[in-house]
Amino acid sequence: MTSPYQVFVAALPDVCPADPRRMVFTADSGGRCEVFTWDAGARRTRQVTDSPVGTAHRALDADGYVWWFEEDATGRGRWWFQHFDGGPRLPGLPGAPAGQARGLAVTSAGAVAAAVADGRETVVLVGRRGRVPREVVRTRGSCRLGGITADGTLIALASSAADAAAVTVVTPEGRVVATLPGPARTDGGLPGPAHTSGRPTGPAQTDGRPPSPAHTSGGRPDPARTDGGLWCQGFSPRAGHRELLLVQDLGDCYAPATWTPEGGLRIHRWCTFDTEISARWSPQGREVLVRQDRHGRSLLHRVDLGLRVRKIVPTPAGSLLDAAPRADGAVDYLWTDTAHPPVLVATDGIALPPPGPSAVVPGRHTDLWTPTPCGRLHTLLSLPDRAGTAPPPAVFLVHGGPADHDRDAYDATVHSLVASGYAVVRVNYRGSTGYGPGWRRAFPAGIGHTQVEDLAAVRTDLVARGLVAGDASALWGVSWGAYLVLLALGSRPGLWQAGIAVKPVADWAAAHRATTPALRALDIRLFGGTPDEVPERYADSSPLTYAAGVTAPLLVVGATHDAKCPPGQIRTYLAALSAADVPHEAMWLDTGHDGYDGALHVAVLRRSLLFLRDQLPDPALRAQGRPPAPAGGPRSR
């Protein structure tokens, strides 16, 4: 079995506004994600952090200070800072409550705004670097910092994109200036200043979660897929300007939008996109850089909001994991495709941090479209190089979300599986982003069951075409993808011969009661009520309901500190498997839902590959047309 793994971070370096040769970025350090500086003039890197659980959130302010969020295994922590050249490590906001990072922004004048999730509340703070901050507002719902104006006079807070108050703009004193609703107005009018909106932008910024529909991911559903949404992209970085950039879901397309205190919200309907986008201000003028996710790949556009001009920025075919404009008109972007790990590209030739170890994924990588009565299903298919008389065993890697999608992008799991002789199938089922609002909202068969229906349709198509083995396929997913693995094996037994579910939702009602307030709100929007109000909907979509029907061996991986997919409901599901004599294995991680420690990813990857080796025919023997050795049954733990 081949098990290549490297921590690849899907974000560009942060650039110092006062000196563009100074950058801070996250990269691999002994299998963990850590923060580094990069001096482009001297072509020198320096490691800033060395955390047992890794470090992901970072920023670089105009004075040349590096910020990072130091957190524990549960995701709780505080902000720290150190000068770019080194020196003492100091508390960034001493006295601030510990919690989960929900964004940081530092203006060129040194004003700091931060948001921290503290239990059931989110606390927004303002202050100066190294000084005790002042609380601006405390919200009972979940939100993240949406940005701060260059003059520090307005702060934007972003909630769920579909909320009635998707974005709230406040002053540093906590006075609400405006609220912007998520659902677009249907009467043709535009909300004025009383109904108005931002995301962290400016010299230094970091986000607790992705800002736009093009990058919603993670373990639980995003309610924005049900009734439109408004995504905050940040305030203009220009001094004297207080214009906020947003993305509006118009029902059948997306468009950039802007808000100012004087003019309110303006949707730029002349510039629509048929699939999900994110946008970023250019340092000068009213030009924005728009990154579009379309059919598993990326497009890049320059949009001049003042001149109403839109142009394509030429980039190689594949996926752009991040993109940012420079003041001189150049663009930096992070490019990848299925066969190649991410590469930093600067169109002006400036030296960017050196890439990690290079790798090329073997095999043949192609696209396949499966016609169905509900539309064409797009699949990214990777086939091993080994030629043989029989189709290869297949592993369906099921993406999370559901408001996310599989991309033509490097994935260490794909690399490992193809190198081991398996075909890898990645399906962008209904509910995925990258195919337009209609596809993202399509759940006609119900939550989960719609996606399982699509996975089954693609399996049938691939088997009929002779591309994969009909008697040797497995499902493998993480988070929402793991939920679909459990639901598929229980509701449609016999289609797949094995399953791997990493940090799944196994019982919607129990997960709802044990998770965070923000995720409970998402569940209510997804199912149309609480488990007490619509118990039949939660039960119908819960893998626990179908646990006794599972026939394929299962590997289930849980995390003891997981607040998104809590461990209690996973243990209940495992007990149901045992009661029904379903063969299964269990693996537990002493982490939360998210993690930046590559060693744990490698441990799960290796355990999963061994599990597949025991449950599916040997790919090499299958390629030679030889009968497979009997599979060994897994142990129940």
C-alpha positions in Angstrom: 0.0 0.0 0.0 1.3 3.5 -0.9 0.5 6.2 1.6 1.9 9.6 0.5 0.8 12.5 2.7 1.8 16.1 3.1 -0.1 18.9 4.7 -1.0 21.2 1.8 -2.6 24.5 2.9 -5.1 26.0 0.6 -4.3 29.7 1.2 -2.0 32.3 -0.2 0.5 34.1 2.0 -0.6 37.3 3.8 1.5 40.3 2.5 2.6 43.1 4.7 0.9 46.3 3.5 4.0 48.4 4.2 6.5 46.0 2.7 5.3 43.5 0.0 8.5 41.5 0.3 7.4 40.4 3.8 4.8 37.6 3.9 3.5 35.1 6.4 2.1 31.7 5.4 1.1 28.3 6.8 2.9 25.2 5.7 3.9 21.6 6.7 6.2 21.1 9.6 6.7 17.5 10.6 3.2 16.6 9.5 1.6 19.6 11.2 0.3 22.9 9.8 2.4 25.7 11.2 3.0 29.5 10.6 6.2 30.7 8.8 7.5 34.0 7.6 8.9 34.6 4.1 11.3 37.4 3.2 11.1 37.6 -0.6 14.2 39.9 -0.8 16.5 37.6 1.2 14.6 34.5 0.0 14.5 33.3 3.6 11.9 31.5 5.7 11.5 31.4 9.5 9.2 29.1 11.4 7.1 31.1 13.9 4.9 28.5 15.6 5.4 24.9 16.8 2.1 23.7 18.4 1.3 20.1 19.3 -2.0 20.4 17.4 -0.8 22.7 14.6 -1.6 26.3 13.8 -3.8 27.5 11.0 -5.0 31.1 11.7 -2.5 33.8 11.0 -2.1 37.4 9.9 0.6 40.1 9.2 0.0 43.7 10.1 1.4 46.9 8.5 3.9 47.3 11.4 5.4 43.9 10.5 4.0 41.9 13.4 2.9 38.3 12.8 -0.3 37.2 14.5 -1.4 33.6 15.1 -4.2 31.8 17.0 -2.7 29.3 19.5 -5.4 26.7 20.3 -5.7 23.4 22.1 -7.1 20.1 20.8 -10.7 21.4 21.3 -10.1 24.4 19.1 -10.1 27.0 22.0 -7.3 29.5 22.3 -6.1 33.1 22.1 -4.2 35.4 19.7 -0.5 36.0 20.0 2.0 38.1 18.1 5.7 38.4 17.3 7.7 40.7 15.1 8.5 39.5 11.6 12.2 39.3 12.4 11.7 37.4 15.7 11.8 38.4 19.3 9.4 37.8 22.2 6.1 36.1 21.7 3.4 38.2 23.4 -0.3 38.0 24.0 -2.1 39.8 21.2 -5.2 40.9 23.2 -4.3 40.2 26.9 -7.4 39.6 29.0 -9.5 38.5 26.1 -11.6 35.4 26.7 -10.4 32.1 25.4 -12.5 30.6 22.7 -12.6 29.6 19.0 -11.2 31.9 16.4 -13.9 33.8 14.4 -11.7 36.3 12.7 -9.0 39.0 13.2 -8.4 42.3 11.4 -5.8 45.0 12.0 -5.9 48.4 10.3 -2.8 50.3 9.0 -3.3 52.6 12.0 -3.0 49.7 14.4 -6.7 49.2 15.4 -7.4 45.6 16.1 -10.8 43.8 15.8 -11.3 40.2 16.7 -14.2 37.8 17.2 -14.1 34.8 19.5 -16.7 32.1 20.0 -17.1 31.7 23.8 -19.5 28.9 24.6 -22.9 29.8 23.3 -21.9 33.3 22.4 -19.6 35.2 20.1 -17.7 38.1 21.5 -16.4 40.9 19.3 -13.5 42.9 20.7 -11.5 46.0 19.7 -8.2 47.3 20.9 -4.6 47.8 20.1 -1.8 45.2 19.7 -0.6 44.0 23.1 -3.2 45.9 25.1 -6.3 44.8 27.0 -9.2 45.0 24.5 -12.7 46.4 24.9 -15.9 44.4 24.2 -17.9 45.8 21.4 -20.8 43.4 21.2 -21.8 39.9 22.4 -24.1 37.9 20.3 -26.1 34.8 21.3 -26.0 33.4 17.8 -22.9 32.4 15.8 -21.1 35.0 13.7 -17.6 35.8 12.5 -15.8 39.0 12.0 -16.7 40.3 8.5 -14.1 43.1 8.4 -13.1 46.6 9.6 -12.8 49.8 7.5 -9.4 51.3 6.9 -10.2 54.1 9.3 -11.5 51.7 12.0 -14.9 53.4 12.3 -17.1 50.4 11.1 -17.0 46.7 11.8 -18.9 44.1 9.9 -20.2 40.8 11.5 -21.3 38.0 9.2 -23.8 35.4 10.3 -25.4 32.6 8.2 -25.7 33.8 4.6 -29.5 33.1 4.6 -30.3 34.8 7.9 -32.6 37.8 8.1 -29.5 39.6 9.5 -26.8 37.9 7.3 -24.5 40.9 8.0 -24.5 43.5 10.7 -22.4 46.7 10.6 -21.6 48.2 14.0 -19.4 51.0 15.3 -16.5 50.3 17.7 -18.8 51.5 20.4 -21.3 48.8 19.5 -24.0 50.9 17.9 -25.7 49.1 15.0 -25.4 51.0 11.8 -27.1 48.6 9.5 -28.3 45.0 9.0 -28.4 43.2 5.7 -30.8 40.4 5.0 -29.6 37.2 3.3 -32.6 36.5 1.0 -32.7 38.8 -2.0 -35.6 41.2 -2.3 -38.2 40.0 -4.8 -39.9 43.3 -5.3 -37.1 44.8 -7.3 -36.2 47.3 -4.6 -33.0 47.4 -2.7 -32.6 47.8 1.1 -31.4 51.2 2.2 -29.0 52.1 5.0 -31.4 50.7 7.6 -31.1 47.3 6.0 -27.5 47.0 5.2 -23.7 45.0 5.5 -18.6 43.0 5.6 -15.7 40.2 6.0 -12.3 40.7 7.4 -10.2 42.7 5.0 -7.4 45.1 5.1 -3.7 44.8 6.1 -4.1 41.8 8.3 -7.0 39.4 8.4 -7.8 35.8 9.2 -11.1 34.0 9.1 -12.6 31.3 11.3 -14.4 29.9 8.3 -14.7 30.4 4.5 -16.4 33.6 3.4 -18.4 32.6 0.3 -20.6 30.1 -1.3 -17.7 28.9 -3.3 -16.0 27.7 -0.2 -18.5 26.5 2.3 -17.3 23.2 3.6 -17.1 21.2 6.7 -19.3 18.7 8.5 -22.8 20.1 8.6 -25.2 21.6 6.1 -25.2 25.2 5.1 -28.7 26.7 5.2 -27.8 29.1 2.4 -28.6 26.3 0.0 -32.3 26.5 0.8 -33.4 30.1 0.4 -30.7 32.4 -1.1 -28.0 34.2 0.7 -25.6 37.1 1.1 -21.9 36.5 1.7 -19.7 39.2 3.2 -16.3 39.7 1.3 -14.8 42.7 3.2 -14.4 46.4 3.3 -12.4 48.3 0.7 -8.8 48.6 1.9 -8.4 52.1 0.6 -8.1 54.9 3.1 -11.2 57.1 3.3 -13.5 54.5 1.7 -16.1 52.6 3.7 -17.5 50.4 0.9 -18.4 46.8 1.7 -18.1 44.0 -0.9 -20.6 41.1 -0.9 -21.9 38.3 -3.0 -25.6 38.0 -3.5 -27.5 34.8 -4.4 -30.2 36.0 -6.9 -32.0 32.7 -7.0 -30.8 31.5 -10.4 -27.3 33.1 -10.4 -24.8 35.1 -8.2 -23.7 38.7 -8.4 -21.3 41.0 -6.6 -22.9 43.6 -4.4 -21.7 46.6 -2.4 -22.9 48.6 0.5 -22.0 52.1 1.8 -23.4 54.0 4.8 -24.6 56.7 2.4 -26.0 54.6 -0.4 -27.1 51.4 1.2 -27.0 48.1 -0.7 -26.4 47.9 -4.5 -26.5 44.6 -6.4 -24.5 44.7 -9.6 -26.9 42.8 -11.7 -25.0 43.5 -14.9 -22.3 41.1 -13.7 -23.9 37.8 -12.9 -22.3 34.3 -12.7 -24.1 31.0 -13.1 -22.1 29.2 -10.4 -20.7 30.1 -7.0 -18.1 32.9 -6.6 -16.0 34.6 -4.1 -14.6 38.2 -4.5 -11.7 40.3 -3.2 -11.0 44.0 -3.5 -8.0 45.2 -5.4 -5.8 47.5 -3.4 -6.6 50.4 -5.7 -9.7 51.7 -7.5 -13.1 49.9 -7.5 -11.8 46.7 -9.2 -12.4 43.3 -7.6 -11.0 39.9 -8.4 -13.7 37.3 -8.7 -12.9 33.6 -8.4 -15.6 31.3 -9.8 -16.1 27.6 -9.0 -17.6 25.9 -12.1 -18.0 22.2 -12.7 -15.1 21.2 -10.5 -12.6 23.8 -11.8 -11.9 27.5 -11.3 -12.2 30.6 -13.4 -10.7 34.0 -12.5 -12.3 37.4 -13.5 -11.3 41.0 -13.1 -14.4 43.1 -12.5 -14.4 46.9 -12.6 -17.5 48.0 -10.7 -17.1 51.6 -11.7 -16.6 51.1 -15.5 -18.9 48.0 -15.6 -16.1 45.9 -17.3 -15.4 42.2 -16.8 -12.4 40.3 -18.1 -11.1 36.8 -17.8 -7.7 36.4 -16.2 -5.9 33.5 -18.0 -5.0 30.7 -15.7 -4.1 27.0 -16.3 -7.0 24.4 -16.3 -7.6 23.1 -12.8 -8.5 24.7 -9.5 -7.5 28.0 -7.9 -7.6 27.4 -4.1 -7.0 31.1 -3.5 -6.3 34.3 -5.5 -5.4 37.8 -4.6 -4.7 41.0 -6.6 -1.6 43.2 -6.0 -1.4 47.0 -6.1 0.6 47.0 -9.4 -2.2 45.0 -11.1 -0.5 41.6 -10.8 -2.3 38.6 -9.4 -1.1 35.9 -7.0 -2.9 32.5 -7.1 -2.6 29.0 -5.7 -3.1 26.5 -8.5 -3.5 22.7 -8.5 -5.1 19.9 -10.3 -5.8 16.2 -9.5 -2.3 15.2 -10.6 -0.3 18.0 -9.0 0.0 19.5 -5.5 -0.7 23.2 -5.0 1.7 25.7 -6.6 2.0 29.4 -5.7 2.1 31.6 -8.8 2.8 35.3 -9.0 2.0 37.0 -12.4 4.6 39.7 -11.7 7.4 37.3 -10.9 7.8 38.3 -7.3 9.4 35.5 -5.3 6.8 33.6 -3.3 7.6 31.0 -0.6 9.2 27.8 -2.0 6.8 24.9 -2.7 6.8 21.7 -0.7 8.0 18.4 -2.1 6.7 17.8 -5.6 4.5 14.8 -6.4 2.7 13.6 -9.5 -0.4 11.4 -9.0 -0.2 8.3 -11.3 -3.1 7.1 -13.4 -5.5 8.6 -15.8 -7.7 11.5 -14.6 -10.9 12.3 -16.5 -14.4 13.6 -16.2 -17.6 11.6 -16.6 -21.2 12.8 -16.9 -24.1 10.5 -16.0 -27.5 11.4 -17.4 -30.4 11.1 -14.9 -34.0 12.4 -14.9 -32.9 15.2 -12.6 -30.0 16.3 -14.6 -26.4 15.3 -15.5 -24.2 14.2 -12.6 -20.6 15.2 -12.9 -17.9 12.8 -11.7 -14.1 13.2 -11.4 -12.7 9.8 -12.2 -9.1 8.6 -11.5 -8.1 5.2 -12.9 -4.9 3.4 -12.0 -2.2 2.8 -14.6 -2.3 -0.9 -14.3 -3.8 -2.5 -17.4 -5.7 -5.7 -16.9 -8.5 -7.9 -18.0 -10.9 -6.8 -15.3 -12.1 -3.4 -14.2 -10.4 -2.2 -11.0 -11.9 -2.1 -7.5 -13.3 1.4 -6.9 -13.4 3.7 -3.9 -16.1 6.4 -3.9 -14.7 9.4 -2.0 -17.8 11.3 -0.9 -17.2 15.0 -0.3 -18.5 16.9 2.8 -20.8 19.9 3.0 -23.2 19.3 1.3 -22.5 22.9 0.2 -19.1 22.1 -1.1 -17.9 20.1 -4.1 -15.1 17.9 -5.3 -12.5 19.8 -7.3 -9.9 19.0 -10.0 -7.4 19.4 -7.2 -4.7 17.4 -5.5 -5.8 15.1 -2.7 -3.4 12.9 -0.8 -6.1 10.3 -0.4 -6.7 10.1 -4.1 -2.9 9.8 -4.6 -2.7 6.9 -2.1 -5.7 5.0 -3.5 -4.7 5.3 -7.2 -1.1 4.4 -6.4 -2.5 1.3 -4.6 -4.4 0.2 -7.7 -7.9 1.5 -6.9 -10.1 3.6 -9.1 -11.3 6.7 -7.3 -14.7 8.2 -7.9 -15.6 11.7 -6.8 -19.3 12.6 -7.4 -20.7 16.1 -7.3 -24.1 15.0 -6.2 -27.1 17.3 -5.9 -26.6 19.8 -3.2 -23.0 20.4 -4.3 -21.7 23.9 -5.1 -20.1 24.7 -8.5 -23.2 24.0 -10.6 -25.5 26.8 -9.8 -28.2 27.7 -7.1 -30.7 25.2 -8.5 -28.4 22.3 -8.2 -27.3 23.4 -4.7 -31.0 23.5 -3.5 -32.1 20.2 -5.1 -33.2 17.7 -2.4 -36.3 16.1 -3.9 -35.8 12.7 -2.3 -35.0 14.3 1.1 -31.9 15.1 3.1 -29.2 12.6 2.5 -31.4 10.3 0.3 -31.1 12.6 -2.7 -27.3 12.4 -2.5 -27.3 8.6 -2.0 -29.6 8.3 -5.0 -27.0 10.1 -7.1 -24.1 8.0 -5.8 -26.0 4.9 -6.7 -26.7 6.3 -10.2 -23.1 7.0 -10.9 -22.1 3.5 -9.6 -24.5 1.9 -12.0 -23.2 4.0 -14.9 -19.5 3.2 -14.2 -20.2 -0.5 -13.9 -22.2 -0.5 -17.1 -19.4 1.2 -18.9 -16.9 -1.4 -17.6 -14.8 1.3 -15.9 -15.0 -0.1 -12.3 -15.8 -3.5 -10.8 -19.4 -4.2 -10.0 -18.6 -6.5 -7.1 -15.7 -4.6 -5.5 -16.4 -1.0 -4.5 -16.3 1.0 -1.3 -17.5 4.3 0.1 -15.2 6.6 2.0 -16.2 10.0 3.5 -15.5 12.6 6.1 -18.0 14.5 8.1 -21.1 15.1 5.9 -19.5 12.7 3.4 -19.2 10.1 6.2 -22.9 10.6 7.1 -23.7 9.7 3.5 -21.5 6.6 3.7 -23.5 5.3 6.7 -26.9 6.3 5.1 -26.0 4.6 1.8 -24.8 1.4 3.3 -28.0 1.2 5.5 -30.6 2.3 3.0 -29.2 0.6 -0.1 -27.4 -2.5 1.2 -25.6 -4.6 -1.4 -24.4 -1.9 -3.7 -21.1 -1.4 -1.9 -18.8 -3.9 -0.3 -17.2 -1.8 2.4 -17.5 1.7 4.0 -15.2 4.1 5.8 -16.9 6.9 7.8 -14.7 9.5 9.5 -16.4 11.8 12.0 -19.9 11.2 10.8 -23.4 12.3 11.8 -25.0 9.0 12.6 -28.1 10.2 14.5 -29.4 13.6 13.5 -31.6 14.1 16.6 -28.8 13.2 19.1 -26.3 15.3 17.1 -28.6 18.2 17.1 -29.0 18.2 20.9 -25.3 17.8 21.6 -23.8 20.2 19.0 -23.2 24.0 19.0 -26.0 26.6 18.9 -24.9 27.6 15.4 -25.2 24.0 14.0 -28.5 23.5 15.8 -29.8 26.6 13.9 -28.5 25.1 10.6 -30.3 21.8 11.4 -33.6 23.7 12.0 -33.3 25.4 8.6 -32.3 22.2 6.9 -35.1 20.0 8.3 -37.7 22.8 8.8 -37.9 22.4 12.6 -36.3 20.8 15.7 -36.3 17.1 16.3 -39.2 17.6 18.7 -41.2 19.5 16.0 -40.5 17.2 13.0 -39.1 14.0 14.5 -40.0 11.9 11.4 -37.7 14.0 9.2 -34.7 13.6 11.5 -35.4 9.9 11.8 -35.9 9.3 8.1 -32.5 10.9 7.3 -30.6 9.3 10.2 -28.2 6.4 9.5 -29.2 5.0 12.9 -32.6 4.2 11.5 -31.0 1.9 8.9 -28.1 0.5 11.0 -29.6 -3.0 11.2 -29.8 -3.2 7.4 -26.1 -2.6 6.9 -24.4 -5.7 5.3 -21.0 -4.3 4.2 -18.1 -4.2 6.7 -17.6 -0.7 8.2 -14.7 1.3 9.6 -16.0 4.2 11.7 -13.6 6.9 13.0 -14.8 9.3 15.7 -13.2 12.2 17.6 -13.6 12.5 21.4 -13.8 16.3 21.4 -15.9 16.7 18.3 -18.5 19.4 18.7 -19.8 19.2 15.1 -20.4 15.5 14.9 -20.4 14.6 18.6 -19.0 11.3 19.8 -22.1 10.2 21.8 -24.3 9.7 18.7 -21.4 7.8 17.0 -21.2 5.4 20.0 -24.9 4.9 19.9 -24.6 3.9 16.2 -21.7 1.6 16.9 -23.8 -0.1 19.6 -26.7 -0.6 17.1 -24.2 -2.2 14.6 -23.1 -4.6 17.4 -26.7 -5.4 18.3 -27.4 -6.3 14.7 -24.1 -8.3 14.3 -22.9 -6.0 11.6 -19.1 -6.4 11.1 -17.3 -3.2 11.9 -14.2 -1.6 13.4 -13.9 1.6 15.4 -11.1 4.1 15.7 -11.0 7.1 18.1 -9.0 10.3 17.8 -8.3 12.5 20.8 -9.2 15.7 18.8 -12.0 17.9 17.8 -13.7 17.9 14.4 -11.0 19.9 12.7 -7.3 19.4 13.1 -4.0 20.5 11.8 -1.9 17.5 12.8 -0.9 15.5 9.8 0.2 12.5 11.8 -3.4 11.9 12.8 -4.5 12.2 9.1 -1.8 9.7 8.2 -2.9 7.3 11.0 -6.5 7.4 9.6 -5.2 7.0 6.1 -3.1 4.0 6.9 -5.9 2.3 8.9 -8.3 2.9 6.1 -6.0 1.5 3.4 -5.4 -1.6 5.5 -9.2 -2.0 6.0 -9.7 -1.7 2.2 -7.0 -4.3 1.6 -8.9 -6.7 3.9 -12.3 -6.1 2.4 -11.8 -5.6 -1.3 -10.0 -7.9 -3.8 -6.3 -7.1 -4.3 -6.1 -4.6 -7.2 -3.0 -6.3 -8.6 -4.7 -9.7 -8.7 -7.9 -8.2 -10.2 -5.8 -6.6 -12.9 -4.3 -9.9 -13.8 -7.7 -11.6 -13.9 -6.7 -13.9 -11.0 -9.3 -14.9 -8.3 -9.0 -12.7 -5.2 -8.0 -14.1 -1.8 -10.8 -14.4 0.7 -11.3 -11.1 2.6 -10.8 -11.1 6.3 -13.7 -10.0 8.5 -13.1 -6.9 10.6 -13.3 -6.9 14.3 -15.9 -5.1 16.3 -14.3 -2.8 18.9 
